[in-house]
């Protein structure tokens, strides 16, 4: 079995894991804790963008099926971002009653997943930011007043089978 095949076999469990579903806005912490997934690519493993995007599509399809099989009358917000500091591609599902994404930083929505996935795959920090690099960056940032903006892909996954997922802008 190739390293790449082993990598994606590990993610089969993620594809079919149970989703924490609620229609309540006051359970955001529980949604994030239960539904947020962090992916890292082992050093030296070559993963193609379309392979990750196909994986994410299968996960979204599974989550939509779980939502459709529930008694809840809500939709899901799916969002994806690259946490460069941790060297991770992250995605989450929260219910659509939340008015904004749960980030402390400013958010810039992008038009497609590929932009986020591609940035993740070509990052110089695929294994996270090294401590010595982080210290150097932190010292330089202290001298500047810069607002960090996080690029995020977001789409609504509808509970109804007659609606198809829609990217948000």
Secondary structure, DSSP 8 states (H G I E B T S, - for coil): --HHHHHHHHTHHHHT--------GGGHHHHHHHH-EEE---TT----HHHHHHHHHHHHHHHHHHHHTSS----EEEEEEEETTTTEEEEEEEETT-SS-S-SSEEEEES-HHHHHHHHHH-TTTT---HHHHHHHHHHHHTS----EEEEEEEEE-SSTTS--EE--
